[in-house]
Amino acid sequence: MARSTEATPERDERAGATRASRPPLTRERILLAARDLADREGLAALTMRRLGAELGVEAMSLYGHVRGKDDVLDGLVDVVVGDWADPLPGSDDWAAVVRATMSVAHEVLLARPWACELIAARPAVGRNRLRFAESLQARMLGAGFSPQLARHSLHIIDGTITGFTLQELRRATLTQMGEEVAAVARGERRDEYPAITAVIADADHDHAAEFALMTDLVVDGLESMRRREATARSTDPRRAAGADAPISPKCLRSAREGR
């Protein structure tokens, strides 16, 4: 005999108890559930219906807190960026902050490949990305970077983190290489590609060491530009008082030539 689906006082009481024991639905809960689902099954599994099921609610209930799937994806970008928004809150050392930021971000994105792809595809700006930009640029302005160089530096650091990590992740998914590349890797095309053959034979293919080298290049390059700006300010009266006038090409040439 089929079981009755009619409401009864006991059934209503059990449903009410379940709702009462469930934490209230918030945007933060939705985004954290989306992150956990993406960690387990990838972004392809993320739908509004599935997300609702993860939270024990109907999909329509989510729309009171998020506008739709695109809003969830943009929110996920901000959740992930929050992991490296300010890795050294007590430090005024801009170079140490850059190194810590790049290291933490690289580790986070390697652990969450879906997030690296998502951040590269969706340049969303939320609260945590603003925190990231503010904490980094505040240190740089305090160290004497001009506003223009501080802005450029943020874009360079951001792009280096995402671009390098994305390339590393995609290399890891390659299951085969073209026959010509494979022949070069085996040393069979030494006459045609002697430099590549020599590099392949001597390289250890250590991605962590390469990222550390990239970090050094970024920090050393930005420090060099900061010093050039300081030299240019000392020789250009318009910038001596900290005015935000463009550095003249003549002053930059003098700085590069050490004059």
Beta strands, then each sheet from edge to edge (+ up, - down):
end
